[in-house]
Structure formats: structure tokens, C-alpha cells
Amino acid sequence: MNLIQDVNSLFDMFQMDVYPLIDMTPSQKEEALSQIQASPFDQFEEVCQGGIDKEYLKCLIFTLGVDHIILMRLKNLVLAMAILSEKKTADSRKYMEIDILCARKDTSMGKQMLLASENLSLRRGFTFSSLSSLPTAMGFY
């Protein structure tokens, strides 16, 4: 068995797919939706324990106006996903709201996806993020 010498090499095994949807026209969003659905979309329901299907994802993109979707994959296996929206506070400070964060059970990928979401938020220039979660799930992050 080979020992991993550098922790970063562990994360090089994972592929992060980021789909920015912000400021897109409806036709551009339709193209992005097609790309997302071309990924191993059939795994989304399993990753989110039944919470995501094609119609719900379409509603999120076109009706609720999410701004970013992140997928973490190991080859063709979807390990985690996050759906993010850029928001403003009452005093006009911008922040990233993590609308949905899902990960496969017993993988510890929820924490990694939370870190990836926070990283995207920082790269977009936001100083804080918000995550709503069921109380029973908070301990996982």
C-alpha cells in the first residue's frame, strides 16, 4: 500500500465541476442545464437522499434563480453537490447563501463541499456565507 505523502494529491483525485449561472440569459441557462444533466444526473437523487430531480433542478435555475452549482466527482461517481445563490443583506453587504448542500452518506464529503462553497464565495469577493440546515444535519458540517 502506498502512503499519500502530500494531502493535496488526495484532493487531485476529485473533480470539481462549477456551473456559474449568474447573469445568464434563459438560453444560456438552458445550455448549462443540459450540461448538468449530461453529467451523472441519475445520481443526484441518491446523493441528496431523494431531494433533487430534473424538474426541481429546472425550478431552482429558472424560477428561484440560483447562481452557482458545484459538483464533486470521483470519475463518474458524484460524491457531493452544492447549490448557491448570491444575496445582499438589508444593509447591502453581499454574501453567498448555500441553498442546498448534499453528500453521499458516510463519505465525509459534506464538509469538503462546504469548504469548496466557501472558497467560491471568497473568490467572488464575499466576506461571509450562509447555510441553512436541518438541526440534525448541522453536525456533519
MODELLER restraints for C-alpha pairs under 7 A, 6 or more apart:
rsr = mdl.restraints
at = mdl.atoms
rsr.add(forms.Gaussian(group=physical.xy_distance, feature=features.Distance(at['CA:13:A'], at['CA:74:A']), mean=6.62, stdev=0.5))
rsr.add(forms.Gaussian(group=physical.xy_distance, feature=features.Distance(at['CA:14:A'], at['CA:72:A']), mean=6.58, stdev=0.5))
rsr.add(forms.Gaussian(group=physical.xy_distance, feature=features.Distance(at['CA:14:A'], at['CA:73:A']), mean=5.62, stdev=0.5))
rsr.add(forms.Gaussian(group=physical.xy_distance, feature=features.Distance(at['CA:14:A'], at['CA:74:A']), mean=4.97, stdev=0.5))
rsr.add(forms.Gaussian(group=physical.xy_distance, feature=features.Distance(at['CA:15:A'], at['CA:72:A']), mean=5.71, stdev=0.5))
rsr.add(forms.Gaussian(group=physical.xy_distance, feature=features.Distance(at['CA:15:A'], at['CA:73:A']), mean=5.07, stdev=0.5))
rsr.add(forms.Gaussian(group=physical.xy_distance, feature=features.Distance(at['CA:15:A'], at['CA:74:A']), mean=6.19, stdev=0.5))
rsr.add(forms.Gaussian(group=physical.xy_distance, feature=features.Distance(at['CA:16:A'], at['CA:70:A']), mean=6.80, stdev=0.5))
rsr.add(forms.Gaussian(group=physical.xy_distance, feature=features.Distance(at['CA:16:A'], at['CA:71:A']), mean=5.68, stdev=0.5))
rsr.add(forms.Gaussian(group=physical.xy_distance, feature=features.Distance(at['CA:16:A'], at['CA:72:A']), mean=4.69, stdev=0.5))
rsr.add(forms.Gaussian(group=physical.xy_distance, feature=features.Distance(at['CA:16:A'], at['CA:73:A']), mean=6.43, stdev=0.5))
rsr.add(forms.Gaussian(group=physical.xy_distance, feature=features.Distance(at['CA:17:A'], at['CA:70:A']), mean=5.58, stdev=0.5))
rsr.add(forms.Gaussian(group=physical.xy_distance, feature=features.Distance(at['CA:17:A'], at['CA:71:A']), mean=5.02, stdev=0.5))
rsr.add(forms.Gaussian(group=physical.xy_distance, feature=features.Distance(at['CA:17:A'], at['CA:72:A']), mean=6.47, stdev=0.5))
rsr.add(forms.Gaussian(group=physical.xy_distance, feature=features.Distance(at['CA:18:A'], at['CA:68:A']), mean=6.99, stdev=0.5))
rsr.add(forms.Gaussian(group=physical.xy_distance, feature=features.Distance(at['CA:18:A'], at['CA:69:A']), mean=5.86, stdev=0.5))
rsr.add(forms.Gaussian(group=physical.xy_distance, feature=features.Distance(at['CA:18:A'], at['CA:70:A']), mean=4.52, stdev=0.5))
rsr.add(forms.Gaussian(group=physical.xy_distance, feature=features.Distance(at['CA:18:A'], at['CA:71:A']), mean=6.55, stdev=0.5))
rsr.add(forms.Gaussian(group=physical.xy_distance, feature=features.Distance(at['CA:19:A'], at['CA:68:A']), mean=5.57, stdev=0.5))
rsr.add(forms.Gaussian(group=physical.xy_distance, feature=features.Distance(at['CA:19:A'], at['CA:69:A']), mean=5.05, stdev=0.5))
rsr.add(forms.Gaussian(group=physical.xy_distance, feature=features.Distance(at['CA:19:A'], at['CA:70:A']), mean=6.26, stdev=0.5))
rsr.add(forms.Gaussian(group=physical.xy_distance, feature=features.Distance(at['CA:20:A'], at['CA:67:A']), mean=6.06, stdev=0.5))
rsr.add(forms.Gaussian(group=physical.xy_distance, feature=features.Distance(at['CA:20:A'], at['CA:68:A']), mean=4.54, stdev=0.5))
rsr.add(forms.Gaussian(group=physical.xy_distance, feature=features.Distance(at['CA:20:A'], at['CA:69:A']), mean=6.62, stdev=0.5))
rsr.add(forms.Gaussian(group=physical.xy_distance, feature=features.Distance(at['CA:21:A'], at['CA:29:A']), mean=6.43, stdev=0.5))
rsr.add(forms.Gaussian(group=physical.xy_distance, feature=features.Distance(at['CA:21:A'], at['CA:67:A']), mean=4.72, stdev=0.5))
rsr.add(forms.Gaussian(group=physical.xy_distance, feature=features.Distance(at['CA:21:A'], at['CA:68:A']), mean=5.51, stdev=0.5))
rsr.add(forms.Gaussian(group=physical.xy_distance, feature=features.Distance(at['CA:22:A'], at['CA:67:A']), mean=4.65, stdev=0.5))
rsr.add(forms.Gaussian(group=physical.xy_distance, feature=features.Distance(at['CA:40:A'], at['CA:76:A']), mean=6.47, stdev=0.5))
rsr.add(forms.Gaussian(group=physical.xy_distance, feature=features.Distance(at['CA:40:A'], at['CA:78:A']), mean=6.93, stdev=0.5))
rsr.add(forms.Gaussian(group=physical.xy_distance, feature=features.Distance(at['CA:43:A'], at['CA:78:A']), mean=6.48, stdev=0.5))
rsr.add(forms.Gaussian(group=physical.xy_distance, feature=features.Distance(at['CA:44:A'], at['CA:52:A']), mean=6.05, stdev=0.5))
rsr.add(forms.Gaussian(group=physical.xy_distance, feature=features.Distance(at['CA:45:A'], at['CA:51:A']), mean=5.83, stdev=0.5))
rsr.add(forms.Gaussian(group=physical.xy_distance, feature=features.Distance(at['CA:45:A'], at['CA:52:A']), mean=5.10, stdev=0.5))
rsr.add(forms.Gaussian(group=physical.xy_distance, feature=features.Distance(at['CA:45:A'], at['CA:53:A']), mean=6.28, stdev=0.5))
rsr.add(forms.Gaussian(group=physical.xy_distance, feature=features.Distance(at['CA:47:A'], at['CA:79:A']), mean=6.79, stdev=0.5))
rsr.add(forms.Gaussian(group=physical.xy_distance, feature=features.Distance(at['CA:47:A'], at['CA:80:A']), mean=6.42, stdev=0.5))
rsr.add(forms.Gaussian(group=physical.xy_distance, feature=features.Distance(at['CA:47:A'], at['CA:102:A']), mean=6.05, stdev=0.5))
rsr.add(forms.Gaussian(group=physical.xy_distance, feature=features.Distance(at['CA:47:A'], at['CA:103:A']), mean=5.30, stdev=0.5))
rsr.add(forms.Gaussian(group=physical.xy_distance, feature=features.Distance(at['CA:47:A'], at['CA:104:A']), mean=4.75, stdev=0.5))
rsr.add(forms.Gaussian(group=physical.xy_distance, feature=features.Distance(at['CA:48:A'], at['CA:102:A']), mean=4.95, stdev=0.5))
rsr.add(forms.Gaussian(group=physical.xy_distance, feature=features.Distance(at['CA:48:A'], at['CA:103:A']), mean=6.44, stdev=0.5))
rsr.add(forms.Gaussian(group=physical.xy_distance, feature=features.Distance(at['CA:60:A'], at['CA:66:A']), mean=5.96, stdev=0.5))
rsr.add(forms.Gaussian(group=physical.xy_distance, feature=features.Distance(at['CA:66:A'], at['CA:83:A']), mean=6.88, stdev=0.5))
rsr.add(forms.Gaussian(group=physical.xy_distance, feature=features.Distance(at['CA:66:A'], at['CA:84:A']), mean=5.96, stdev=0.5))
rsr.add(forms.Gaussian(group=physical.xy_distance, feature=features.Distance(at['CA:66:A'], at['CA:85:A']), mean=4.88, stdev=0.5))
rsr.add(forms.Gaussian(group=physical.xy_distance, feature=features.Distance(at['CA:67:A'], at['CA:84:A']), mean=5.85, stdev=0.5))
rsr.add(forms.Gaussian(group=physical.xy_distance, feature=features.Distance(at['CA:67:A'], at['CA:85:A']), mean=4.81, stdev=0.5))
rsr.add(forms.Gaussian(group=physical.xy_distance, feature=features.Distance(at['CA:67:A'], at['CA:86:A']), mean=6.40, stdev=0.5))
rsr.add(forms.Gaussian(group=physical.xy_distance, feature=features.Distance(at['CA:68:A'], at['CA:83:A']), mean=5.91, stdev=0.5))
rsr.add(forms.Gaussian(group=physical.xy_distance, feature=features.Distance(at['CA:68:A'], at['CA:84:A']), mean=5.05, stdev=0.5))
rsr.add(forms.Gaussian(group=physical.xy_distance, feature=features.Distance(at['CA:68:A'], at['CA:85:A']), mean=6.50, stdev=0.5))
rsr.add(forms.Gaussian(group=physical.xy_distance, feature=features.Distance(at['CA:69:A'], at['CA:82:A']), mean=5.76, stdev=0.5))
rsr.add(forms.Gaussian(group=physical.xy_distance, feature=features.Distance(at['CA:69:A'], at['CA:83:A']), mean=4.61, stdev=0.5))
rsr.add(forms.Gaussian(group=physical.xy_distance, feature=features.Distance(at['CA:69:A'], at['CA:84:A']), mean=6.27, stdev=0.5))
rsr.add(forms.Gaussian(group=physical.xy_distance, feature=features.Distance(at['CA:70:A'], at['CA:81:A']), mean=5.46, stdev=0.5))
rsr.add(forms.Gaussian(group=physical.xy_distance, feature=features.Distance(at['CA:70:A'], at['CA:82:A']), mean=5.14, stdev=0.5))
rsr.add(forms.Gaussian(group=physical.xy_distance, feature=features.Distance(at['CA:70:A'], at['CA:83:A']), mean=6.53, stdev=0.5))
rsr.add(forms.Gaussian(group=physical.xy_distance, feature=features.Distance(at['CA:71:A'], at['CA:78:A']), mean=6.95, stdev=0.5))
rsr.add(forms.Gaussian(group=physical.xy_distance, feature=features.Distance(at['CA:71:A'], at['CA:80:A']), mean=5.97, stdev=0.5))
rsr.add(forms.Gaussian(group=physical.xy_distance, feature=features.Distance(at['CA:71:A'], at['CA:81:A']), mean=4.47, stdev=0.5))
rsr.add(forms.Gaussian(group=physical.xy_distance, feature=features.Distance(at['CA:71:A'], at['CA:82:A']), mean=6.70, stdev=0.5))
rsr.add(forms.Gaussian(group=physical.xy_distance, feature=features.Distance(at['CA:72:A'], at['CA:78:A']), mean=6.01, stdev=0.5))
rsr.add(forms.Gaussian(group=physical.xy_distance, feature=features.Distance(at['CA:72:A'], at['CA:79:A']), mean=5.57, stdev=0.5))
rsr.add(forms.Gaussian(group=physical.xy_distance, feature=features.Distance(at['CA:72:A'], at['CA:80:A']), mean=5.15, stdev=0.5))
rsr.add(forms.Gaussian(group=physical.xy_distance, feature=features.Distance(at['CA:72:A'], at['CA:81:A']), mean=6.12, stdev=0.5))
rsr.add(forms.Gaussian(group=physical.xy_distance, feature=features.Distance(at['CA:73:A'], at['CA:79:A']), mean=5.37, stdev=0.5))
rsr.add(forms.Gaussian(group=physical.xy_distance, feature=features.Distance(at['CA:79:A'], at['CA:103:A']), mean=5.79, stdev=0.5))
rsr.add(forms.Gaussian(group=physical.xy_distance, feature=features.Distance(at['CA:79:A'], at['CA:104:A']), mean=5.59, stdev=0.5))
rsr.add(forms.Gaussian(group=physical.xy_distance, feature=features.Distance(at['CA:79:A'], at['CA:109:A']), mean=6.63, stdev=0.5))
rsr.add(forms.Gaussian(group=physical.xy_distance, feature=features.Distance(at['CA:80:A'], at['CA:102:A']), mean=5.44, stdev=0.5))
rsr.add(forms.Gaussian(group=physical.xy_distance, feature=features.Distance(at['CA:80:A'], at['CA:103:A']), mean=4.03, stdev=0.5))
rsr.add(forms.Gaussian(group=physical.xy_distance, feature=features.Distance(at['CA:80:A'], at['CA:104:A']), mean=6.27, stdev=0.5))
rsr.add(forms.Gaussian(group=physical.xy_distance, feature=features.Distance(at['CA:80:A'], at['CA:109:A']), mean=6.20, stdev=0.5))
rsr.add(forms.Gaussian(group=physical.xy_distance, feature=features.Distance(at['CA:80:A'], at['CA:110:A']), mean=6.60, stdev=0.5))
rsr.add(forms.Gaussian(group=physical.xy_distance, feature=features.Distance(at['CA:80:A'], at['CA:113:A']), mean=6.46, stdev=0.5))
rsr.add(forms.Gaussian(group=physical.xy_distance, feature=features.Distance(at['CA:81:A'], at['CA:101:A']), mean=5.87, stdev=0.5))
rsr.add(forms.Gaussian(group=physical.xy_distance, feature=features.Distance(at['CA:81:A'], at['CA:102:A']), mean=5.32, stdev=0.5))
rsr.add(forms.Gaussian(group=physical.xy_distance, feature=features.Distance(at['CA:81:A'], at['CA:103:A']), mean=6.46, stdev=0.5))
rsr.add(forms.Gaussian(group=physical.xy_distance, feature=features.Distance(at['CA:81:A'], at['CA:113:A']), mean=6.82, stdev=0.5))
rsr.add(forms.Gaussian(group=physical.xy_distance, feature=features.Distance(at['CA:82:A'], at['CA:98:A']), mean=6.98, stdev=0.5))
rsr.add(forms.Gaussian(group=physical.xy_distance, feature=features.Distance(at['CA:82:A'], at['CA:100:A']), mean=5.44, stdev=0.5))
rsr.add(forms.Gaussian(group=physical.xy_distance, feature=features.Distance(at['CA:82:A'], at['CA:101:A']), mean=4.39, stdev=0.5))
rsr.add(forms.Gaussian(group=physical.xy_distance, feature=features.Distance(at['CA:82:A'], at['CA:102:A']), mean=6.38, stdev=0.5))
rsr.add(forms.Gaussian(group=physical.xy_distance, feature=features.Distance(at['CA:82:A'], at['CA:113:A']), mean=6.83, stdev=0.5))
rsr.add(forms.Gaussian(group=physical.xy_distance, feature=features.Distance(at['CA:83:A'], at['CA:98:A']), mean=6.13, stdev=0.5))
rsr.add(forms.Gaussian(group=physical.xy_distance, feature=features.Distance(at['CA:83:A'], at['CA:99:A']), mean=5.52, stdev=0.5))
rsr.add(forms.Gaussian(group=physical.xy_distance, feature=features.Distance(at['CA:83:A'], at['CA:100:A']), mean=5.01, stdev=0.5))
rsr.add(forms.Gaussian(group=physical.xy_distance, feature=features.Distance(at['CA:83:A'], at['CA:101:A']), mean=6.54, stdev=0.5))
rsr.add(forms.Gaussian(group=physical.xy_distance, feature=features.Distance(at['CA:84:A'], at['CA:96:A']), mean=6.66, stdev=0.5))
rsr.add(forms.Gaussian(group=physical.xy_distance, feature=features.Distance(at['CA:84:A'], at['CA:97:A']), mean=5.64, stdev=0.5))
rsr.add(forms.Gaussian(group=physical.xy_distance, feature=features.Distance(at['CA:84:A'], at['CA:98:A']), mean=4.60, stdev=0.5))
rsr.add(forms.Gaussian(group=physical.xy_distance, feature=features.Distance(at['CA:84:A'], at['CA:99:A']), mean=5.40, stdev=0.5))
rsr.add(forms.Gaussian(group=physical.xy_distance, feature=features.Distance(at['CA:85:A'], at['CA:96:A']), mean=5.80, stdev=0.5))
rsr.add(forms.Gaussian(group=physical.xy_distance, feature=features.Distance(at['CA:85:A'], at['CA:97:A']), mean=5.15, stdev=0.5))
rsr.add(forms.Gaussian(group=physical.xy_distance, feature=features.Distance(at['CA:85:A'], at['CA:98:A']), mean=6.56, stdev=0.5))
rsr.add(forms.Gaussian(group=physical.xy_distance, feature=features.Distance(at['CA:85:A'], at['CA:99:A']), mean=6.81, stdev=0.5))
rsr.add(forms.Gaussian(group=physical.xy_distance, feature=features.Distance(at['CA:86:A'], at['CA:95:A']), mean=5.98, stdev=0.5))
rsr.add(forms.Gaussian(group=physical.xy_distance, feature=features.Distance(at['CA:86:A'], at['CA:96:A']), mean=4.70, stdev=0.5))
rsr.add(forms.Gaussian(group=physical.xy_distance, feature=features.Distance(at['CA:86:A'], at['CA:97:A']), mean=6.16, stdev=0.5))
rsr.add(forms.Gaussian(group=physical.xy_distance, feature=features.Distance(at['CA:87:A'], at['CA:94:A']), mean=5.67, stdev=0.5))
rsr.add(forms.Gaussian(group=physical.xy_distance, feature=features.Distance(at['CA:87:A'], at['CA:95:A']), mean=5.39, stdev=0.5))
rsr.add(forms.Gaussian(group=physical.xy_distance, feature=features.Distance(at['CA:87:A'], at['CA:96:A']), mean=6.02, stdev=0.5))
rsr.add(forms.Gaussian(group=physical.xy_distance, feature=features.Distance(at['CA:87:A'], at['CA:97:A']), mean=6.63, stdev=0.5))
rsr.add(forms.Gaussian(group=physical.xy_distance, feature=features.Distance(at['CA:88:A'], at['CA:94:A']), mean=4.37, stdev=0.5))
rsr.add(forms.Gaussian(group=physical.xy_distance, feature=features.Distance(at['CA:88:A'], at['CA:95:A']), mean=6.04, stdev=0.5))
rsr.add(forms.Gaussian(group=physical.xy_distance, feature=features.Distance(at['CA:94:A'], at['CA:126:A']), mean=6.08, stdev=0.5))
rsr.add(forms.Gaussian(group=physical.xy_distance, feature=features.Distance(at['CA:95:A'], at['CA:126:A']), mean=5.29, stdev=0.5))
rsr.add(forms.Gaussian(group=physical.xy_distance, feature=features.Distance(at['CA:95:A'], at['CA:127:A']), mean=6.62, stdev=0.5))
rsr.add(forms.Gaussian(group=physical.xy_distance, feature=features.Distance(at['CA:95:A'], at['CA:128:A']), mean=5.44, stdev=0.5))
rsr.add(forms.Gaussian(group=physical.xy_distance, feature=features.Distance(at['CA:95:A'], at['CA:129:A']), mean=5.43, stdev=0.5))
rsr.add(forms.Gaussian(group=physical.xy_distance, feature=features.Distance(at['CA:96:A'], at['CA:121:A']), mean=5.86, stdev=0.5))
rsr.add(forms.Gaussian(group=physical.xy_distance, feature=features.Distance(at['CA:96:A'], at['CA:126:A']), mean=6.85, stdev=0.5))
rsr.add(forms.Gaussian(group=physical.xy_distance, feature=features.Distance(at['CA:96:A'], at['CA:128:A']), mean=6.75, stdev=0.5))
rsr.add(forms.Gaussian(group=physical.xy_distance, feature=features.Distance(at['CA:96:A'], at['CA:129:A']), mean=4.62, stdev=0.5))
rsr.add(forms.Gaussian(group=physical.xy_distance, feature=features.Distance(at['CA:96:A'], at['CA:130:A']), mean=6.26, stdev=0.5))
rsr.add(forms.Gaussian(group=physical.xy_distance, feature=features.Distance(at['CA:97:A'], at['CA:129:A']), mean=5.64, stdev=0.5))
rsr.add(forms.Gaussian(group=physical.xy_distance, feature=features.Distance(at['CA:97:A'], at['CA:130:A']), mean=4.67, stdev=0.5))
rsr.add(forms.Gaussian(group=physical.xy_distance, feature=features.Distance(at['CA:97:A'], at['CA:131:A']), mean=6.05, stdev=0.5))
rsr.add(forms.Gaussian(group=physical.xy_distance, feature=features.Distance(at['CA:98:A'], at['CA:130:A']), mean=5.94, stdev=0.5))
rsr.add(forms.Gaussian(group=physical.xy_distance, feature=features.Distance(at['CA:98:A'], at['CA:131:A']), mean=4.93, stdev=0.5))
rsr.add(forms.Gaussian(group=physical.xy_distance, feature=features.Distance(at['CA:99:A'], at['CA:131:A']), mean=6.73, stdev=0.5))
rsr.add(forms.Gaussian(group=physical.xy_distance, feature=features.Distance(at['CA:102:A'], at['CA:110:A']), mean=6.41, stdev=0.5))
rsr.add(forms.Gaussian(group=physical.xy_distance, feature=features.Distance(at['CA:103:A'], at['CA:109:A']), mean=5.70, stdev=0.5))
rsr.add(forms.Gaussian(group=physical.xy_distance, feature=features.Distance(at['CA:103:A'], at['CA:110:A']), mean=5.01, stdev=0.5))
rsr.add(forms.Gaussian(group=physical.xy_distance, feature=features.Distance(at['CA:110:A'], at['CA:140:A']), mean=6.85, stdev=0.5))
rsr.add(forms.Gaussian(group=physical.xy_distance, feature=features.Distance(at['CA:110:A'], at['CA:141:A']), mean=6.23, stdev=0.5))
rsr.add(forms.Gaussian(group=physical.xy_distance, feature=features.Distance(at['CA:111:A'], at['CA:140:A']), mean=6.88, stdev=0.5))
rsr.add(forms.Gaussian(group=physical.xy_distance, feature=features.Distance(at['CA:111:A'], at['CA:141:A']), mean=4.84, stdev=0.5))
rsr.add(forms.Gaussian(group=physical.xy_distance, feature=features.Distance(at['CA:118:A'], at['CA:129:A']), mean=6.70, stdev=0.5))
rsr.add(forms.Gaussian(group=physical.xy_distance, feature=features.Distance(at['CA:121:A'], at['CA:129:A']), mean=6.95, stdev=0.5))
